[in-house]
Amino acid sequence: MSKRQVANPEREEGFAPLGDYAAIGEGRSVALIALDGAIDWWCAPSMDSPPLFDRLLEPEVGGYFLLTPRDEYRVERQYRKNSNVLETTFITSDGKARVTESINSNTAGRLPWCELARRVEGLEGEVTFDICFHAGTRTETVSPWLQTTPMGRVYNVGHLMAMLRCSEDVEISECCDRYTRGTLTTREGERSMVALLATEGQPLAVPSIESIDGRIEVSDFAWRDWIEKLEFHGEYPEWVYRSALALKFLLYSPSGAIAAAATTSLPERLGGDKNYDYRYAWVRDACMVIKAFVHAGAIEESQAAFSWLTQTIRRHGPNMRVCYTLTGDLIPAETYPPVTGYKHSQPVRVGNNARDQIQLGMYGDMLATAALFIDAGHIIDIDTARLLGDLANQCADRWRVRDAGIWELPGDYRHYTHSKMACWLALTHAVQLAEEGHIEATWKTRWERERNRIAEWIETHCWSEARGAYVFYEGVEGLDAALCLTHRFGAEVNRERMLSTYRAIRQELGRGSLIYRYSGAHEEEGAFVACSFWMVEALAALGEKEEARTLMDEALEATNGNLGLLTEMVDPSTGEHLGNVPQGLSHLAQICAANALSGRTLEDAHY
């Protein structure tokens, strides 16, 4: 991944392109920083908290934290190698300065408070920066106010306290309830700090400027140390490490939950209404991220995430919910705050109504994840074993019902082919786990019979001779790229039909290396980044390595718009990035594709 270089980045009606945002985080919150030095999104203290900075969705009155040169400039940006510490170099006609940014951790892990640090170093000549901390209103729900304390001024934003900490060379020119403005002129050899501390519902510690500055390097060491201890020895290591670092943003360290993305309501098509809140933990996404962590050798993360998932499902059982909050609670129903939305895309959503859907694919996700976890050399406990047996029995009972499918489309439930194949996978893994003694074998014979019935149903109802492909759902001729996730069904039941399906998907849904989710999706949204990498994995698993590797190289080029940080979608015609970011599905799919091209056999794969 090369350094990003742009001259005089511009905004359109106050909006920066989604491909211009880099992320920093510490395993609890994620901030998005535009190329012009503005932090336009930060939910603090947690990813699913109301935003402190929300100019990403409301350019006129939204909160932001600006650190940008006063004069015209050129910007170069990169992550430090194997780290989530971001370095941005601003070059003006009078000088050059580097800004190093991090949401800090400590040697013992994350801090009790949020500490967003922005170090400024003069490299050549002199550069004057404008600084503005503009407090958000948490989507128009609170009115910020400034409190003067013996330790300095503190912003109260609802129950959140935020404190701007600056080195002595920062000159504050204005300070009021909504904002603080100032300037900083840095010269060659000088070093300054602009930082923000935040906490909610608890006292706020006020560390020294020197401590904040030092923790940037502590955080950098922690990221690099984590990467060095991964056990991935395959192809495309640079891409795998960058995607693993992005997934670490989304692993909520207080609980082990994995957020689907760090943002809400970023549109899948500009001006469209498919703008969803992804700041929660989906069973499907969490299982796939666990798979990616296992492939990358991240043992602690895969164990933490799988443990959280099984405990949360048991807590709210017996049936799985589609998604949960990061603390394991039930997600609220959607509400629609009255804000503009990214490039006027409405509605803006808080909450997610997918919480109440039936998605049969989750059975395959959970059983496959358990099998992968065990095959990686780990052990499941008795309560988890009982849960897996219960889920297998539920799958055997429910596979015939209609559901919402993996894409959570509104409207009537249907017999989605992917859902049926996922149920086949669930029972296939249940039988294997029972045979190996990991779960109770009382119902193994029944699971075998239902698995065979599912396969027969799919071959009878989901195959189209006219298309030469498995269809989207029973009764239509459309296609679904999610079938790339079920290549094992093709390998064990009908390899030629599955390969024929993949050829049809690439022909109809593909635009070069980019692939739309399903037939007709090109009219509603961009190409789904994960689909390209799922196709790579599927082709490699079925022995088509040369074709898979070519697609991998092309997909990496088509999606690498911003230092390896992936959005949900890309517009094939313009290259514009769309959807929420960082997007877990995009990054995990990239890791799994690299793993599949690195010599893993079909028996090692579980989807």
N, C-alpha and C positions, 0 to 999 in steps of 0.2 A: 504494500500500500504506500503510495507516494505522498509527499507533502502537498497540501492543498494551497493554491496560490490564486488570489483574486485581487483586482485593482478596484478600489472604490465601490465596495458592495452596496447595492441599492435595495430599497424597499418599494413595494407597490401598495399604495394606500396604507402604509404603515406595516405591511406584512412582509416578512422575509421568506424566501423560498424554504420549504421544508428540508431540502437537501443542503441547506447552509447551516444547519444546526449540529453542533457537537454536544455530547453529553458528559457530565461529570456526576459522580455519585459515590455512596459509601455503603450500599447494602441496606438502605432504609429510604432514602430520598434520591431523586434524580433531577438535575437542573439542565436545561437546554440553553446553549449559548450560540447566538447568531454570529456570522462573520464580522459584523460591525461592533462586536464587543458587548452586546446587550444580552443579559439573561432574561428571556421572555417567558420562561416557564419554570416554576419550582413549587411543588407541593411539599410543605414542611409541617410537621416533622416527618411525615410518611408519604409514600407515593400516592395513597388514596385519601390523603387529607385534602381539605379545600386549598386551592392554590394561593400562595403568597404573591407570586408573580404570574400573571395570566394575560399579558399583552399578546401572547400567541393567539388567543381567541377574542381579544377585545383591544384593538390598537389605539383607540381614542382615550380610554380611561383605565385600561388594565395596568397592573403593576409590572415593574421591570427594574433591573439593576444594570445601569449603563457604565461602561468604562471604555471610552473610544477617543482616538486622537481628534484634536480640534481642527487640524488642517487635513487636506486631501492625503490619502494614504494608500499604500498597497499592503495586503495582508498575506502572511504565510502561516499555515497552521498544521500541526501534527500532534499525535499522541506520543509521549515518550515510549520507547521500545518496551513492549510487554507490560504496559502500564495504562491506567486510566487517568493519569495526570496529563492535562492538556497544555500545550505550549503554543502561543500565538505571537508572531512577530509582526509589529506594525512599522512600516517604513514610510517616512515622509520626506519632503525635500530637505528638511533640516536635521534629520536623525533617524535612529532606529531604536526600538525598545521591544523587550519581550515580556509578555504577560503569561505567568504560569498559574493554572487554576486547578483547584481540587476541593472536593468536599471531604474534609479530613477525617482520618481515623487515628487511633493511637496504637501503641505497641500491643496493648491488650485487646484490641478490637475497636468497634465503633464507640464514639463518644456518647455520653448521656445527652448532650445537646448537639444541634446541627451547627457545623462550622464550615462555612463556605469561604475559602481563602483565594485571594487574587494578588499574587506577587508581581510587582512591576520592576523591571531591571533596565537601566539605560545601557545600550550597547554602543551607539555612535551618536555624536552631536547631542541634540536635545529634542524631546517630544513632549508636547503639552496634551494632557488627557482631560476631557470633561468627565465628571463623575455625577451620576444621579441615582439615588435610591428612591424609587417611587413605590410606596406601599400599595398593594392591591386591596380590593374590598372583598376578597373571597367570593367572586362572582356576585357582587352587589348585595351581599348579605350582612356586612358589617361596615362600620365607619372607623378607620384608623385614627388613633390619637397619640400624641407625643407626650411622654412623661419624663420629667427631669429628675434624675436620681444622683446621689453622691458619686456614683461610678460613671455617670454619663447619661446621655439621652437614650430612651428606650421607646420603641414603637409598640403600641398595643393594637393588635389586629385580631379582634375577637379575643379568644383565650390564648392566642399566640403572642409571645414577646420576641421582638427582633431588635438587635443592637448593631449599629454600624461602627466598626472599629477600624481606625485609620492611623497610619504612622504620622509623625508630627509635621512632615512636609506637605501633607494634604491640606489645602486651604478651603474651608467651608464658607460658602457665600450666602446660602439660604438654608433655612431649616424651619419646617412647619409640620402640621399634622399629617400631611399627605406625602411630603418629600423632603429629601436633603440633597443639596447640590453643592458641588465643589470642583476644584481643579487640582491637578498634580503635574508638575513639570519635572521630568526625569532627565538626567544627563549621564553621559558615559561613566560607568563604574558605580552609579548610585543604585540603591535598592529600597523599594518602598512596599507598603502593604495596605490593601483595602480589603476588609473582611466583613462578613455578616454572621452574627450568632443568632440562633433561634431556638426556642423551646416552647412547649405548649403545656399549660396546666401544671407547671412546676417551676421552681426557682431557676434563674439563669446565672450560670457561672460566667465570670469575665476574665478569661486568660490574658496574659500579656501578648503584645504584638509579636515578640520574639518566639513565644511558644506556638502561636498560630503559624508563623513562618516555618518553624522547624518541623511542624507536623506535615507540611507538604512533602518533605523528604521521607518522613516516616511512612506516609501513605504510599508514596512511590515505591519504597522498598517492599511494602506489604503486597502490592500488586505484582511486582516482579518476582518476589519469592513464591507467590501462589502459582504463577505460570511455570516457574522452574521446577515445581514439584508435580506438575501434571505428568501423566504417563501416556501421552499420545506420541506415537512413533511412526506416523503415516505421512501421506502426501499432503501438500498444501498447509504446512504447519503454521505459517504466518496468518493465514485466513482463519484457521481453527482457533488460534490463540486470541485473535481479535474478537471473534464471535463468542468465545468463552468469556472474555472480559465483559462483553456487552450483556451476556446472560447473568453475570455476577451483579450487574446493576439491578436486575429484576428479581434476584433472590432476596426476599425480605428477611434479613438476618434475625430480627427478634422472634420470628416464628418458624422459618423454613419455607414459607409459602413462596410461590413464584408468580409474579404479576405477568399478565400477557403482554403488557406494554406500560410505558411510564406516563402516557398522556390520555386525554379523552377528546373525542369529537373532531379529530383531524380527519378530513373527508377522504373517502375512497374515490370520489370524483368531485372536482371543484364545482361548487354550487349545488351538489346533490344532497340527499338526505340520509345517506348511509354513513353516519358519523357516530361512532359508538364509544362508550366508556370502557377502556381496556385495563383500568388500573386495579384489576381483581385477579384472583387465581382460578383459572379454568382447570377442571380435571384433565381434559384433553391436552391442553398446552403444557401443564405441569408434568404429565407423563412423558411427553415428547422431550421436554427439557431435561428430565431425569435421564432419558436415553442418551441425549447428547452429552451430559455430564459424565455418564458411565464411559462412553466412547472416548472422551477427552481425558479420562483418568482422574476426575474430580470426585473422589470417594466421599469426602465429608459432605459436599453439597448434595450429592445424589441420595445419601442416607438421610440427611435432614429433610429434604423435600419429600421423599417417599414416606417418612415417618409422619410428617405433618399431614400429608394427604390421607393416609389411612386413619389417623386419629380424627381428622375432621369429618370424614365420611361416616365413621362410627358414631360420632357425636350427634350428627343430624340424620342418622339412618332411620329406617333400613334402606331406603332408596337413595342413590346418589343425586345430589344437585349438580347442575351443570357447572356452577361456579360459586365461589365463596369470597368473602373479604380476606384481606391479608392476615387478619387475626383469627380467621376461622369462623366468623359469624355469617349470617345470611345477608346477601346483598340487597340493598334497598331497591324498590321499584324506581323506574326512571322518573326523573324530574327534569325540567327544561328551563334553566336560568335564562333571564332575558339579556343575553350578551350577543355580540355580533356574529361570532363564529369565524373560524379561519377562512379568509377571503369570502366572507358572507355566506358560508355554508351552514345551513340550518337543518335540523335543530342542534343546539348544543345539549349534550346529555350528561347527567350525573346519575349513576346507577345503571343497571342493565337488566332488561326484561327477559333475557335468555335464561335467567336464573330458574324460571319455572318450566322450561321446556323438557321434553323427553328426548334424549339423545342416546340411542343404543350403542353408538360407537365407543362410548366410555367403557363398556365392558371389555372390549378388545384392548383399549388403552391400559386399563388397570392390570389385567392378567398378563399382558405382554411385558409391562414394566416390572411386575413381580418376577417373571421368568428371567428377564435380563439382569435384574438385581441379583438374583440367585446365581446365574451363570457367571457373573463377574466375581464370584467367590464370597458372597455375603449370605447372611442367614436371616430368615424371617421368624418373628416371634409367633406364639400360639394365637394371640388375638388377631394378628394380621392373617395368619393361615385360615382362621375361621371366617374372617371377612371375605377372603378370596373364594372360599367355598360357597359362601352365601351369594356372592356376586355371580358365580358360575351358575348357581341354581336359578337366580333371577333371570339371567341371560337365557337359559334353557326354557324358562316360562314365557319370556316376553319377546323373543326374537321375531315373532310373527306380527307384532303390532306395528303400526305406522309411527314415524317419529319426525323430528325436525331436521335430522341430518347434521352432518359436521358443519355445514355453512349457516345453520341457524336461520334459514329463510322464513320470512313471515308467511302466513296463510295456512292452508290445510296441511296436515301431516301426510307423509307419503312413504311408500316402500322404497327407500333409497338403497341402491346397490351397495354403496360403501358401508352403510349401517349393517346390512346383512353379512357382508364379508367380514366386518369387524366382529360380529357375533360368532362367525365361524372361527375366527382367530382366537377369540376368548375361550371357547370350548376346547379348541385344539391345545391351547396352553394349559387349561385346567386339567385335561387328561394327562398331559406330560408331567405336570407338577404332582398329580396324584400318583402316577407310576413311579416317580422318583422319591416319593415319601414326604414331600414338602407340605401337602395339604391332605385332608381326609379323603379317602378313596371310596367312601360309601356310595356316592352317586356317579362314579366314573363311567359305568356302563350306560347310564342315561345320557351323560354328556356326549359320549361317543355317538349314540343314536341320533341325538338332536343335531350334532355337528354334521352328520351325513345328510340329514334332512335339509339343513340349511344349504349345503352345497348343491343338492338336487334342485332346491327351490331357485337358487341363483341361476343355475344353468338353464332352467326352464323359463323363468320370468324376466331375467335381466340381460340376456344375450340377444343381440339383434343381428340376424344374418345380413340384413340390408346394409347395416353400418359396419359389419365386421368388427363389432366392439361390444363390450358390456356398457349398458346405457346408464344415464344419470339415475333414473328410477323407473319402476315398472310402468309400462304404458307409453313411454316417450322414446324418441330417437336421439335426444340430446346426450352430451358426454359430460363427464365429471373428472377433473384432474386429481381429486382426492383418492382415486383408485390407485394412484402411484404408491399410496401408503399400505396397500394390501397385496403387494407383489407376492407374498408367500402363498396366498390363495392360488395365484397363477402357477407357482412352482409346484404345488402339491396336487392341484386339481386339474388345471388346464393351462399349461404354459403358452401354447400357441395362441389361444384366445386372449390371454393377457398381453402378450407382445403385440398382437394385432390391435388391441385397445390402445396401447401406448402410441402406436403409430398414428392411429386416428386422432388421438388427443393432440399430438404435436401438429398434425395437419390442420385441424379445425380450431383449436384453442391457442396454438402457438403463434407468436409474432417474433420470428427469429428465436432467440434463446429464452424469451419471456413467454409465460403461459398464463392464460386467464383461468379462473377457477372452474367455470362450467359454461355450457352453451348459452349464449346471449349475454354473458357478463360484460362483454366489451362495450355494450351500450350503457352500462351503469357504473363502471369502475375501471381502475387500472389493472394491469397484469399483477397477479399475486406472486410476490418474490419467492415464497417458500415452494411454490409449485415447480419452479425450474429445478431446484435442488432435490425435491422429492423425485422428480423424473430421473435425475442423475442416479440417485440411490436405487431406484427400481430397476433401471436398465443394467446397472452394474451387478445387482443381486441376481438378475436373470442371465448373466453371462455376456451381456453386450457392453464390454468394458470400453472398447474403442469409441463407440458412439457416445457413451456416458462421459468419457473424459473430454471429448470435443465440446459437448454441451456444457460441462462444468466450466471450462475455460471461457466460453462465450458468455455464460451467465455471470461469472465473476466480473467480467468487463462491463456488462450491461447494468449491473446493480451497484458497482463501486463508485458512487458519486460523492461520498463524504467520509473519507478516512476509514472505510470499512464499516461504518455505522449504517444499519439497514432499516428502512421504513417497511411498512406493510406491503405497499404496492409501488409500481412504476408505470407511468404512461408510456407505452412503446413508441408512440408517435413523436413525443417531445423529450422523453427522458426525465420528465418531472417526477419528483418523489411525492407519494400520496400515502395517506393513512397514518396511523399512530406509530410512534417511534420512541425509543428503540423497540423494535417488534421482535418478541421472543421467537415466534414461529419461523421468521426469516433466518435468524441466526442459528437456531438449533438445526434447521434443515441443511444449512451450509456445512455444519460440523458432521452431520450424518452422511452427507454426500461425500465429503472428503474421506470419511472412515470407510465407506463402501468401496471407494476407489483404491483403498490402501491394502487390499488383499483379504478383507474379511469375507468369509464364506457365507452362503445363504443360511447355514445352520447357526451362524453367529448372530444373524439379524432376526428381529422379532416383529417386524411389521411387513 
